[in-house]
Structure formats: C-alpha cells, structure tokens
Amino acid sequence: MQILATTLVAIAMAPAVAHALEFPGKMRLNREDYIAVQGIYYPGFTVAGIAEAAGLLAVIVLLFLTPRETTAFWLTLAAMFGILGMQIVYWTLIHPNNQFWLQSANASLGNTGGSFFAFAPAGRTEGGHADWTHLRDRWEYSHIARAGLVFVSFVSLLLAIVVEN
C-alpha cells in the first residue's frame, strides 16, 4: 500500500510541478497568448485528477493500516493533509477559473469533460468580464501552492517508508 500510495502521489505531483515550472514564462504572456495557452491543458492534464483522487484514497487507507504510535503514522497523516490541501486549493481557487479559460479559448471538450468543467461547487464560477490578470494570478499562484502541497505529501510518504524500515 505504501508503494501504491507513493506512486499515485508522484503521478499527481508531475503536472502540479509542471504548472509551477511554467510560471515564469506564462506570466510574460499578454492576454490573448495566455488565453490561447490555457486551452492546451484540456483534456490532458485532467487525467492527473484521477491520480489525485486515487492517491488521496490510497493515503487514507495507508493511514488506517499504519500503527498510530509510530513516526510513519504521523508522516502519513502529513501526506494526507498535503494531498487533501491540494484538492481544496483546486476546488476553491482553480476550478471556478477553468470555465472562464475554456470559454475564452473556445476549447472543445467531450461530454465528460464538458460536464466536469461545468460543475460549480457552491455555484461559484468566474466568467463574464472578469479581470483576466486577477484570474491569471489566482490560477498560477494556486498551482504553485498545489505543487508545494503535493511535494510535502510525496516526501512525507518516502520518509514514512524509510523510518519504518
């Protein structure tokens, strides 16, 4: 279970770190170029969402299988909070922006993708004539936060394996 959880978290970490590494270049783009670039993420990067959800579930299962009185338990708990935090950042700060980027870029999504991005937690979406730089900054900085959170999860899981052995 440790290997499965760590692998899933690593898969979830890959696109999060990729987003963070793109940050300097994307911040130099003008509005039209930025919006055009945003459309390239779909549907490819959304596949990592499966790894995020599966990774969170695997870490929770691992947490229940790890003896509570061990250092590995507390490291696994830290990993769980990291990947859970990653989800919270996505659903509260990033997902509401995605609808704006997809509409602006005229991205073509299938039925499943369209339904996913149409979902608005608590009815919250960004759209209309929102300030694109505000949305850009929130989207970009939120992805950096997600990369940091998932990195903490990954390292915590690795340390849990090491201290257990």
TORSEMAR-48289 format. One record per atom (N, C-alpha, C, O): x, y, z. Coordinates in steps of 0.2 Angstrom, whole numbers, padded with zeros to 4 digits, always signed. Example, Ala and Ser with C-alpha at 12.3 -4.5 7.8 and 13.67 -1.06 7.14 Angstrom:
+0066-0028+0039;+0062-0022+0039;+0066-0016+0039;+0071-0017+0042;+0064-0011+0035;+0068-0005+0036;+0064+0000+0039;+0067+0006+0040;
END
This chain:
+0004-0006+0000;+0000+0000+0000;+0004+0006+0000;+0003+0011-0003;+0010+0006+0003;+0015+0012+0003;+0017+0013-0004;+0017+0019-0006;+0019+0008-0007;+0021+0009-0014;+0016+0012-0019;+0017+0017-0023;+0010+0009-0018;+0004+0012-0022;+0002+0019-0020;+0002+0023-0025;+0002+0021-0014;+0001+0027-0012;+0006+0032-0014;+0004+0038-0017;+0012+0030-0014;+0018+0035-0016;+0018+0036-0023;+0019+0041-0026;+0016+0030-0027;+0016+0031-0034;+0011+0035-0037;+0012+0039-0041;+0005+0035-0034;-0001+0039-0036;+0000+0046-0034;-0001+0051-0038;+0003+0047-0028;+0005+0054-0026;+0010+0057-0031;+0010+0063-0033;+0015+0053-0033;+0020+0055-0038;+0017+0057-0045;+0019+0062-0048;+0012+0053-0047;+0009+0054-0053;+0005+0061-0053;+0005+0065-0057;+0002+0062-0047;-0002+0068-0046;+0003+0074-0045;+0001+0080-0047;+0009+0073-0043;+0014+0078-0042;+0017+0081-0049;+0018+0086-0050;+0017+0076-0054;+0020+0078-0060;+0017+0084-0064;+0021+0089-0065;+0011+0084-0065;+0008+0090-0068;+0008+0096-0064;+0008+0102-0066;+0007+0095-0057;+0007+0101-0052;+0014+0104-0053;+0014+0111-0053;+0019+0101-0053;+0026+0103-0053;+0027+0107-0060;+0030+0112-0061;+0024+0103-0066;+0025+0106-0072;+0021+0113-0073;+0024+0118-0076;+0016+0114-0069;+0012+0120-0069;+0017+0125-0066;+0017+0131-0068;+0020+0123-0060;+0024+0128-0056;+0030+0130-0061;+0032+0136-0060;+0033+0126-0064;+0039+0127-0069;+0037+0132-0075;+0041+0135-0077;+0031+0131-0077;+0029+0136-0082;+0028+0143-0080;+0027+0148-0084;+0027+0144-0074;+0025+0150-0071;+0029+0156-0074;+0026+0161-0076;+0036+0156-0073;+0039+0162-0076;+0038+0164-0083;+0037+0170-0085;+0037+0159-0087;+0036+0161-0094;+0029+0163-0096;+0027+0167-0099;+0024+0160-0092;+0017+0162-0093;+0015+0168-0091;+0011+0172-0093;+0019+0171-0085;+0017+0177-0083;+0020+0183-0088;+0018+0189-0087;+0024+0181-0093;+0026+0186-0098;+0021+0187-0103;+0022+0191-0108;+0016+0182-0104;+0012+0182-0109;+0006+0188-0109;+0004+0190-0104;+0004+0190-0115;-0001+0195-0115;-0008+0191-0115;-0008+0185-0115;-0013+0195-0114;-0020+0192-0113;-0021+0186-0118;-0023+0181-0117;-0021+0188-0125;-0023+0184-0130;-0018+0177-0130;-0021+0172-0131;-0012+0178-0129;-0007+0172-0129;-0009+0168-0123;-0009+0162-0123;-0010+0171-0117;-0011+0167-0111;-0017+0163-0112;-0017+0157-0110;-0023+0166-0114;-0029+0163-0115;-0028+0157-0120;-0031+0152-0119;-0025+0158-0125;-0023+0153-0130;-0020+0147-0127;-0021+0141-0128;-0015+0148-0123;-0011+0143-0120;-0015+0139-0115;-0014+0133-0114;-0020+0143-0111;-0024+0139-0106;-0028+0133-0109;-0029+0128-0106;-0030+0134-0115;-0034+0129-0119;-0030+0122-0120;-0033+0117-0121;-0023+0122-0120;-0019+0116-0121;-0020+0111-0116;-0018+0105-0117;-0021+0113-0110;-0021+0109-0104;-0027+0103-0104;-0026+0098-0101;-0032+0105-0108;-0038+0101-0108;-0038+0096-0114;-0038+0099-0119;-0039+0090-0114;-0041+0086-0108;-0035+0083-0104;-0035+0080-0099;-0029+0084-0107;-0023+0080-0105;-0021+0081-0097;-0021+0075-0094;-0021+0087-0095;-0019+0087-0088;-0025+0085-0083;-0023+0083-0077;-0031+0085-0085;-0036+0082-0081;-0036+0075-0079;-0039+0073-0074;-0032+0071-0083;-0031+0064-0082;-0027+0063-0075;-0029+0059-0071;-0023+0068-0073;-0020+0068-0067;-0025+0069-0061;-0023+0066-0055;-0030+0071-0062;-0035+0072-0057;-0038+0065-0054;-0039+0064-0049;-0037+0060-0059;-0039+0053-0057;-0034+0051-0052;-0035+0048-0047;-0027+0052-0053;-0022+0050-0049;-0022+0054-0042;-0021+0051-0037;-0025+0060-0042;-0025+0064-0036;-0031+0061-0032;-0029+0060-0026;-0036+0059-0035;-0042+0056-0031;-0040+0049-0028;-0041+0048-0022;-0037+0045-0032;-0035+0039-0031;-0029+0039-0025;-0029+0035-0021;-0025+0044-0026;-0019+0045-0021;-0022+0047-0015;-0019+0044-0009;-0027+0051-0014;-0030+0053-0008;-0033+0047-0005;-0032+0046+0001;-0036+0043-0008;-0039+0037-0005;-0034+0032-0003;-0035+0029+0002;-0029+0031-0007;-0024+0027-0005;-0020+0029+0001;-0018+0025+0005;-0019+0035+0002;-0016+0038+0008;-0020+0037+0014;-0018+0035+0019;-0027+0038+0013;-0031+0037+0019;-0031+0030+0021;-0031+0028+0027;-0031+0025+0016;-0031+0018+0018;-0025+0016+0021;-0024+0013+0026;-0019+0019+0018;-0012+0018+0021;-0012+0020+0029;-0009+0017+0033;-0015+0026+0030;-0016+0029+0036;-0019+0024+0041;-0017+0023+0047;-0025+0021+0039;-0028+0016+0043;-0024+0010+0045;-0025+0007+0050;-0020+0008+0040;-0016+0002+0041;-0009+0003+0045;-0006-0001+0046;-0007+0010+0046;-0001+0011+0049;-0002+0012+0057;-0007+0016+0059;+0002+0008+0061;+0001+0009+0068;+0001+0016+0070;+0006+0020+0069;-0003+0018+0075;-0004+0025+0077;+0002+0028+0081;+0004+0034+0081;+0005+0023+0084;+0011+0025+0089;+0017+0026+0085;+0023+0026+0089;+0017+0026+0079;+0024+0026+0075;+0025+0033+0072;+0020+0037+0070;+0031+0034+0070;+0033+0040+0066;+0030+0040+0059;+0028+0045+0057;+0029+0034+0057;+0027+0033+0050;+0019+0035+0050;+0017+0038+0045;+0016+0034+0055;+0009+0036+0055;+0008+0044+0054;+0004+0046+0050;+0012+0047+0058;+0012+0055+0058;+0014+0058+0051;+0012+0063+0049;+0019+0054+0048;+0021+0056+0042;+0016+0055+0037;+0015+0059+0032;+0013+0049+0037;+0007+0048+0033;+0001+0053+0034;-0002+0054+0029;+0000+0054+0040;-0005+0059+0041;-0003+0066+0038;-0008+0069+0035;+0003+0068+0038;+0005+0074+0035;+0004+0074+0027;+0002+0078+0024;+0006+0068+0025;+0005+0066+0017;-0003+0067+0016;-0005+0070+0010;-0007+0065+0020;-0014+0065+0019;-0017+0072+0019;-0020+0074+0014;-0014+0076+0024;-0016+0083+0024;-0013+0087+0018;-0017+0092+0015;-0007+0085+0015;-0005+0088+0009;-0009+0087+0003;-0010+0092+0000;-0011+0081+0002;-0014+0080-0004;-0022+0082-0003;-0025+0083-0008;-0024+0082+0003;-0031+0085+0004;-0031+0092+0003;-0035+0095+0000;-0026+0095+0005;-0025+0103+0004;-0025+0104-0004;-0027+0109-0006;-0021+0100-0007;-0021+0101-0015;-0028+0101-0018;-0029+0105-0022;-0032+0096-0015;-0039+0096-0018;-0043+0102-0016;-0047+0105-0020;-0042+0104-0010;-0046+0110-0008;-0044+0116-0012;-0048+0120-0014;-0037+0117-0013;-0035+0123-0017;-0038+0122-0024;-0040+0127-0027;-0038+0116-0027;-0041+0116-0034;-0048+0118-0034;-0050+0122-0038;-0052+0115-0029;-0059+0116-0030;-0062+0123-0028;-0067+0125-0030;-0058+0126-0024;-0060+0133-0021;-0057+0138-0025;-0060+0144-0026;-0051+0137-0028;-0047+0143-0031;-0046+0142-0039;-0046+0147-0043;-0045+0136-0041;-0044+0134-0048;-0050+0133-0052;-0051+0135-0058;-0053+0128-0050;-0059+0125-0054;-0064+0131-0056;-0066+0131-0062;-0066+0136-0052;-0070+0141-0054;-0067+0145-0060;-0071+0148-0064;-0061+0145-0060;-0057+0149-0066;-0057+0145-0072;-0058+0148-0078;-0057+0139-0072;-0057+0135-0078;-0062+0136-0083;-0061+0136-0089;-0068+0137-0081;-0074+0138-0085;-0072+0145-0089;-0074+0145-0095;-0069+0150-0086;-0068+0156-0090;-0062+0155-0095;-0063+0157-0101;-0057+0151-0093;-0052+0150-0098;-0054+0145-0104;-0053+0147-0110;-0059+0141-0102;-0061+0136-0108;-0066+0140-0112;-0066+0139-0119;-0070+0144-0110;-0074+0148-0114;-0070+0153-0118;-0072+0154-0124;-0065+0156-0115;-0061+0161-0119;-0057+0158-0124;-0056+0161-0129;-0055+0152-0123;-0050+0149-0128;-0055+0145-0133;-0052+0142-0138;-0061+0145-0132;-0065+0141-0137;-0063+0133-0137;-0063+0130-0142;-0061+0131-0131;-0059+0124-0131;-0065+0119-0132;-0070+0120-0130;-0063+0114-0136;-0068+0109-0137;-0067+0103-0133;-0062+0100-0133;-0072+0101-0129;-0072+0096-0124;-0078+0091-0126;-0083+0093-0129;-0076+0085-0124;-0082+0080-0125;-0087+0081-0120;-0087+0085-0116;-0092+0076-0119;-0097+0076-0115;-0095+0076-0107;-0097+0080-0103;-0090+0071-0106;-0087+0070-0099;-0083+0076-0097;-0085+0079-0092;-0079+0079-0101;-0075+0085-0100;-0080+0091-0099;-0079+0095-0094;-0084+0092-0103;-0089+0097-0103;-0093+0097-0096;-0094+0102-0093;-0095+0091-0094;-0099+0090-0088;-0094+0092-0082;-0097+0095-0077;-0088+0089-0082;-0084+0090-0077;-0082+0098-0076;-0083+0100-0070;-0081+0101-0081;-0079+0109-0080;-0085+0113-0079;-0085+0119-0077;-0091+0110-0081;-0097+0114-0079;-0099+0114-0072;-0103+0118-0070;-0097+0109-0069;-0098+0108-0061;-0095+0114-0058;-0090+0116-0058;-0100+0117-0054;-0098+0123-0050;-0099+0122-0043;-0105+0122-0040;-0094+0120-0039;-0095+0119-0032;-0098+0126-0028;-0096+0131-0030;-0103+0125-0025;-0107+0130-0022;-0109+0136-0027;-0110+0142-0025;-0110+0134-0033;-0112+0138-0038;-0108+0143-0040;-0109+0148-0043;-0101+0143-0038;-0096+0148-0040;-0093+0147-0046;-0089+0141-0047;-0093+0151-0051;-0089+0151-0057;-0086+0158-0058;-0089+0163-0055;-0081+0159-0062;-0079+0165-0064;-0080+0166-0072;-0080+0161-0075;-0083+0172-0073;-0084+0172-0080;-0086+0180-0082;-0084+0184-0078;-0089+0180-0088;-0091+0187-0090;-0085+0191-0091;-0081+0189-0095;-0085+0197-0088;-0079+0202-0090;-0074+0202-0084;-0072+0208-0082;-0073+0197-0081;-0068+0197-0075;-0062+0199-0077;-0059+0198-0083;-0058+0202-0073;-0051+0205-0074;-0047+0199-0075;-0045+0195-0071;-0044+0198-0081;-0040+0192-0083;-0034+0191-0079;-0032+0186-0078;-0031+0197-0077;-0025+0197-0073;-0026+0194-0066;-0022+0190-0063;-0032+0196-0063;-0033+0193-0057;-0034+0186-0057;-0032+0182-0053;-0038+0183-0062;-0039+0176-0063;-0033+0173-0065;-0031+0167-0062;-0028+0175-0069;-0022+0173-0070;-0018+0172-0064;-0015+0166-0063;-0017+0177-0060;-0013+0177-0054;-0016+0171-0049;-0012+0168-0047;-0022+0171-0048;-0025+0166-0044;-0024+0159-0046;-0022+0155-0042;-0025+0158-0053;-0024+0152-0056;-0016+0150-0055;-0015+0144-0053;-0012+0154-0057;-0005+0152-0057;-0002+0151-0050;+0001+0146-0049;-0003+0156-0045;-0001+0155-0038;-0004+0149-0035;-0001+0146-0031;-0010+0148-0036;-0014+0142-0034;-0010+0135-0036;-0010+0131-0032;-0008+0135-0042;-0004+0129-0044;+0002+0129-0041;+0005+0123-0040;+0006+0134-0040;+0012+0134-0036;+0011+0131-0029;+0014+0127-0026;+0005+0133-0026;+0003+0130-0019;+0002+0123-0019;+0004+0119-0015;-0002+0121-0025;-0003+0114-0025;+0003+0110-0026;+0004+0104-0024;+0008+0112-0030;+0014+0109-0031;+0018+0108-0024;+0021+0103-0023;+0018+0113-0020;+0021+0113-0014;+0018+0108-0009;+0021+0104-0006;+0011+0108-0009;+0007+0103-0005;+0008+0096-0007;+0009+0092-0003;+0008+0094-0013;+0009+0088-0016;+0017+0085-0015;+0018+0079-0014;+0021+0090-0015;+0028+0088-0014;+0029+0086-0006;+0033+0082-0005;+0026+0090-0002;+0026+0088+0005;+0023+0081+0006;+0026+0077+0010;+0018+0080+0003;+0014+0073+0003;+0019+0068+0001;+0020+0063+0004;+0022+0069-0005;+0027+0064-0008;+0033+0063-0003;+0035+0057-0002;+0036+0068-0001;+0042+0067+0004;+0040+0064+0010;+0043+0060+0013;+0034+0066+0013;+0032+0063+0019;+0031+0055+0018;+0032+0051+0023;+0028+0053+0012;+0027+0046+0011;+0034+0042+0011;+0035+0037+0013;+0038+0045+0007;+0045+0042+0007;+0048+0042+0013;+0051+0037+0015;+0048+0047+0018;+0051+0047+0024;+0047+0041+0029;+0051+0038+0032;+0041+0041+0028;+0037+0035+0031;+0040+0029+0030;+0040+0024+0034;+0041+0027+0023;+0044+0021+0021;+0051+0020+0024;+0053+0015+0027;+0055+0025+0024;+0062+0025+0027;+0062+0024+0035;+0065+0019+0037;+0058+0027+0038;+0058+0027+0046;+0055+0020+0048;+0057+0017+0053;+0051+0017+0044;+0048+0011+0045;+0053+0005+0045;+0052+0000+0048;+0057+0006+0040;+0062+0001+0039;+0068+0002+0043;+0073-0002+0043;
END
